[in-house]
Amino acid sequence: MCCRNAHLGEAASQMAAAHISSLLSCQVMHRWAIITERDLLRLLSTHAARETPVSEVMSAPVLTASPDLGFTSAYAQVLNHHIRHLVVVDATGSVIGMASETDFRTTWVRIC
């Protein structure tokens, strides 16, 4: 889901409705930005206005990985960079998926 023109309240509603923990936005030339549920909680707890444009508070650049990166290497990137979402992009820089911390934990449990 892209949220470039949304405000915080809309982003929170989109994330809740879709049961997802983040939204991506394409800035320029496949430069991605992200807002996560943690970001929303932090911003709203500081009494940021629900009408604040998401584009003003998104994190960028986003850490990306190629689809052929192995599970262990991908999880190591997430842990080493202290992030919760790893965006998977193809050779052209287009997003083809995203892995969350929950995805890694769930998969880790299944393979152990």
Contact map, one row per residue, 1 for C-alpha under 8 A:
1110000000000000000000111000000000000000000000000000000000000000000000000000000000000000000000000000000000000000
1111000000000000000000111100000000000000000000000000000000000000000000000000000000000000000000000000000000000000
1111110000100000000000111000000000000000000000000000010000000000000000000000000000000000000000000000000000000000
0111110000000000000000001110000000000000000000000000011000000000000000000000000000000000000000000000000000000000
0011111000000000000000000000000000000000000000000000111000000000000000000000000000000000000000000000000000000000
0011111101100000000000000000000000000000000000000000111000000000000000000000000000000000000000000000000000000000
0000111111100000000000000000000000000000000000000111110000000000000000000000000000000000000000000000000000000000
0000011111110000000000000000000000000001000000001111110000000000000000000000000000000000000000000000000000000000
0000001111111000000000000000000000000000000000000110000000000000000000000000000000000000000000000000000000000000
0000011111111100000000000000000000000000000000000000000000000000000000000000000000000000000000000000000000000000
0010011111111110000000100000000000000000000000000000010000000000000000000000000000000000000000000000000000000000
0000000111111111000000000000000000001001000000000000000000000000000000000000000000000000000000000000000000000000
0000000011111111100000000000000000000000000000000000000000000000000000000000000000000000000000000000000000000000
0000000001111111110000000000000000000000000000000000000000000000000000000000000000000000000000000000000000000000
0000000000111111111111100000000000001000000000000000000000000000000000000000000000000000000000000000000000000000
0000000000011111111100000000000000000000000000000000000000000000000000000000000000000000000000000000000000000000
0000000000001111111100000000000000000000000000000000000000000000000000000000000000000000000000000000000000000000
0000000000000111111100000000000000000000000000000000000000000000000000000000000000000000000000000000000000000000
0000000000000011111110000000000000000000000000000000000000000000000000000000000000000000000000000000000000000000
0000000000000011111111100000000000000000000000000000000000000000000000000000000000000000000000000000000000000000
0000000000000010001111100000000000011000000000000000000000000000000000000000000000000000000000000000000000000000
0000000000000010000111110000000001111000000000000000000000000000000000000000000000000000000000000000000000000000
1110000000100010000111111000000001110000000000000000000000000000000000000000000000000000000000000000000000000000
1110000000000000000001111100000111100000000000000000000000000000000000000000000000000000000000000000000000000000
1111000000000000000000111110000111000000000000000000000000000000000000000000000000000000000000000000000000000000
0101000000000000000000011111111110000000000000000000000000000000000000000000000000000000000000000000000000000000
0001000000000000000000001111111110000000000000000000000000000000000000000000000000000000000000000000000000000000
0000000000000000000000000111111100000000000000000000000000000000000000000000000000000000000000000000000000000000
0000000000000000000000000111111000000000000000000000000000000000000000000000000000000000000000000000000000000000
0000000000000000000000000111111100000000000000000000000000000000000000000000000000000000000011000000000000000000
0000000000000000000000000111111110000000000000000000000000011100000000000000000000000000000000000000000000000000
0000000000000000000000011111011111000000000000000000000000011100000000000000000000000000000000000000000000000000
0000000000000000000000011110001111100000000000000000000001111100000000000000000000000000000000000000000000000000
0000000000000000000001111000000111110000000000000000000001110100000000000000000000000000000000000000000000000000
0000000000000000000001110000000011111011000000000000010011100000000000000000000000000000000000000000000000000000
0000000000000000000011100000000001111111000000000000000000000000000000000000000000000000000000000000000000000000
0000000000010010000011000000000000111111100000000000000000000000000000000000000000000000000000000000000000000000
0000000000000000000000000000000000011111110000000000000000000000000000000000000000000000000000000000000000000000
0000000000000000000000000000000000111111111000000000000000000000000000000000000000000000000000000000000000000000
0000000100010000000000000000000000111111111100000000000000000000000000000000000000000000000000000000000000000000
0000000000000000000000000000000000001111111110000000000000000000000000000000000000000000000000000000000000000000
0000000000000000000000000000000000000111111111000000000000000000000000000000000000000000000000000000000000000000
0000000000000000000000000000000000000011111111110000000000000000000000000000000000000000000000000000000000000000
0000000000000000000000000000000000000001111111111100000000000000000000000000000000000000000000000000000000000000
0000000000000000000000000000000000000000111111110000000000000000000000000000000000000000000000000000000000000000
0000000000000000000000000000000000000000011111110000000000000000000000000000000000000000000000000000000000000000
0000000000000000000000000000000000000000001111111000000000000000000000000000000000000000000000000000000000000000
0000000000000000000000000000000000000000001111111101000000000000000000000000000000000000000000000000000000000000
0000000100000000000000000000000000000000000100111111000000000000000000000000000000000000000000000000000000000000
0000001110000000000000000000000000000000000100011111000000000000000000000000000000000000000000000000000000000000
0000001110000000000000000000000000000000000000001111100000000000000000000000000000000000000000000000000000000000
0000001100000000000000000000000000000000000000011111110100000000000000000000000000000000000000000000000000000000
0000111100000000000000000000000000000000000000000011111110000000000000000000000000000000000000000000000000000000
0011111100100000000000000000000000100000000000000001111111000000000000000000000000000000000000000000000000000000
0001110000000000000000000000000000000000000000000000111111000000000000000000000000000000000000000000000000000000
0000000000000000000000000000000000000000000000000001111111000000000000000000000000000000000000000000000000000000
0000000000000000000000000000000000100000000000000000111111100000000000000000000000000000000000000000000000000000
0000000000000000000000000000000011100000000000000000011111110000000000000000000000000000000000000000000000000000
0000000000000000000000000000000011100000000000000000000011111100000000000000000000000000000000000000000000000000
0000000000000000000000000000001111000000000000000000000001111100000000000000000000000000000000000000000000000000
0000000000000000000000000000001110000000000000000000000000111110000000000000000000000000000000000000000000000000
0000000000000000000000000000001111000000000000000000000000111111000000000000000000000110000000000000000000000000
0000000000000000000000000000000000000000000000000000000000001111100000000000000000000110000000000000000000000000
0000000000000000000000000000000000000000000000000000000000000111110000000000000000000111100000000000000000000000
0000000000000000000000000000000000000000000000000000000000000011111010000100000000000111100000000000000000000000
0000000000000000000000000000000000000000000000000000000000000001111110000000000000000001111000000000000000000000
0000000000000000000000000000000000000000000000000000000000000000111110000000000000000001110000000000000000000000
0000000000000000000000000000000000000000000000000000000000000000011111000000000000000000000000000000000000000000
0000000000000000000000000000000000000000000000000000000000000000111111101100000000000000000000000000000000000000
0000000000000000000000000000000000000000000000000000000000000000000111111100000000000000000000000000000000000000
0000000000000000000000000000000000000000000000000000000000000000000011111110000000000000000000000000000000000000
0000000000000000000000000000000000000000000000000000000000000000000001111111000000000000000000000000000000000000
0000000000000000000000000000000000000000000000000000000000000000000011111111100000000000000000000000000000000000
0000000000000000000000000000000000000000000000000000000000000000100011111111110000000100000000000000000000000000
0000000000000000000000000000000000000000000000000000000000000000000000111111111000000000000000000000000100000000
0000000000000000000000000000000000000000000000000000000000000000000000011111111100000000000000000000000000000000
0000000000000000000000000000000000000000000000000000000000000000000000001111111110000000000000000000000000000000
0000000000000000000000000000000000000000000000000000000000000000000000000111111111111100000000000000100000000000
0000000000000000000000000000000000000000000000000000000000000000000000000011111111100000000000000000000000000000
0000000000000000000000000000000000000000000000000000000000000000000000000001111111000000000000000000000000000000
0000000000000000000000000000000000000000000000000000000000000000000000000000111111100000000000000000000000000000
0000000000000000000000000000000000000000000000000000000000000000000000000000011111110000000000000000000000000000
0000000000000000000000000000000000000000000000000000000000000000000000000000011011111100000000000000000000000000
0000000000000000000000000000000000000000000000000000000000000000000000000000010001111100000000000001100000000000
0000000000000000000000000000000000000000000000000000000000000000000000000000010000111110000000000111100000000000
0000000000000000000000000000000000000000000000000000000000000111100000000100010000111111000000000111000000000000
0000000000000000000000000000000000000000000000000000000000000111100000000000000000001111100000111110000000000000
0000000000000000000000000000000000000000000000000000000000000001111000000000000000000111110000111110000000000000
0000000000000000000000000000000000000000000000000000000000000001111000000000000000000011111111111000000000000000
0000000000000000000000000000000000000000000000000000000000000000011000000000000000000001111111110000000000000000
0000000000000000000000000000000000000000000000000000000000000000010000000000000000000000111111000000000000000000
0000000000000000000000000000000000000000000000000000000000000000000000000000000000000000111111000000000000000000
0000000000000000000000000000010000000000000000000000000000000000000000000000000000000000111111100000000000000000
0000000000000000000000000000010000000000000000000000000000000000000000000000000000000000111111110000000000000000
0000000000000000000000000000000000000000000000000000000000000000000000000000000000000011110011111100000000000000
0000000000000000000000000000000000000000000000000000000000000000000000000000000000000011110001111100000000000000
0000000000000000000000000000000000000000000000000000000000000000000000000000000000000011100000111110000000000000
0000000000000000000000000000000000000000000000000000000000000000000000000000000000001111000000111111000000000000
0000000000000000000000000000000000000000000000000000000000000000000000000000000000001111000000001111101100000000
0000000000000000000000000000000000000000000000000000000000000000000000000000000000011100000000000111111100000000
0000000000000000000000000000000000000000000000000000000000000000000000000000010000011000000000000011111110000000
0000000000000000000000000000000000000000000000000000000000000000000000000000000000000000000000000001111111000000
0000000000000000000000000000000000000000000000000000000000000000000000000000000000000000000000000011111111100000
0000000000000000000000000000000000000000000000000000000000000000000000000010000000000000000000000011111111110000
0000000000000000000000000000000000000000000000000000000000000000000000000000000000000000000000000000111111111000
0000000000000000000000000000000000000000000000000000000000000000000000000000000000000000000000000000011111111100
0000000000000000000000000000000000000000000000000000000000000000000000000000000000000000000000000000001111111110
0000000000000000000000000000000000000000000000000000000000000000000000000000000000000000000000000000000111111111
0000000000000000000000000000000000000000000000000000000000000000000000000000000000000000000000000000000011111111
0000000000000000000000000000000000000000000000000000000000000000000000000000000000000000000000000000000001111111
0000000000000000000000000000000000000000000000000000000000000000000000000000000000000000000000000000000000111111
0000000000000000000000000000000000000000000000000000000000000000000000000000000000000000000000000000000000011111
